[in-house]
Amino acid sequence: MQQISDKVLQFRKAVSVVFKKLRIENTDASISKFAREFDLDRGNLSRIERGKLSCGLMIAWKVAEASNVKFSDFAKLLEEELGEDFKLIDE
């Protein structure tokens, strides 16, 4: 089994925080209701929100749209959560 780097784990955690924040603050929906209404897999969404699963760009885009947030604003929230010193790839 391949090891997951600390940076990937940190990135997953930041995505999980932003996803959960958007879902709760912008829709006030449970994971089940949110997933059902926006055609997302409930189990995967739950794992993403717990930082246990990485998500692809399309899922992030769907969550942003479902939360009435532009994707660019989602990216800004993610950058804020990660902090300005975060770099996924070492230089």
Summary of the structure (lengths in Angstrom):
residues: 91
radius of gyration: 13.1
end to end distance: 26.1
largest distance: 41.9
contacts: 229
relative contact order: 0.18
helix: 65%
strand: 0%
